[in-house]
Amino acid sequence: MNRILVLSALALGCLATPAPAQDKPSYAKHVRPFLAKYCLECHNAKTAKLGLNLETVKSIIEGGDASPVLEVGKPDASRIVLLVEGKDKPAMPPKEAKFHPKKEEIGVLRAWIAAGAKDDSAEIKVAIPDIKPRKLMPAPVRTLAYHPNAPLLFIGNRNCSATV
């Protein structure tokens, strides 16, 4: 009987424990790749259709020619979400686009806006890998010298010179 009570208490304790909160979506890790895949082909600094550039958080918040596309903290009022979800016209990305976002991907965009649409790009550390050559190669030729009266060609690089 005591075992049943202990097991019941443990089970109730597990049920009462809140699930760990999911991390807030990151602009650099989640939203920027989403925009690059589905939006930046048309809405970038060079070809900003309708004046809308989606390359940076600042330009997203500024919006385009028509109006702002993002209401910080309000995904239901953000036109970018409504367009991607197909709740506003014209639906984005257009039907002829190669790729269309899944509901989970749109949910990340929605959650990022709801969380305050923060730009965390500066906080993300980019590690540049140390790439080593597979095999050592001779130094490139830096100088050539030719004498018109002799059949000689002098080749020089950083380490040595040779006569051919």
C-alpha angles and dihedrals in degrees: 000000000000090000091055091051092048092048091047091050091049091049092050090047090054092049092048093050109098118239114252111270115251116244115261112257113265120227092214097043102034116010101042092053089047091052092044091053099044111018117022095075088077105015106056134115094271101042102025100171109211087004091288117141114182097181097103137027089241093055091045091054091046089056128196140288094291102046145303112305098199131056106192110237093006113089092167090058094042111103092205090064094043092051094048091047090049093241092120131042132285096033113225133251092034120247092254092057117116095232134036124192123249122234091255091055092049088049090059091053090048092048092048091054092045089052092057103275093258121185106229096168093115092053094057111092115214114208113207108212120234102243114197123194116253091230135005115261128198116262114268120263108263103175139028126189127187128185112208094211097049129053091236133121119191116207122192135184134169095282106037147338132240138194120228 
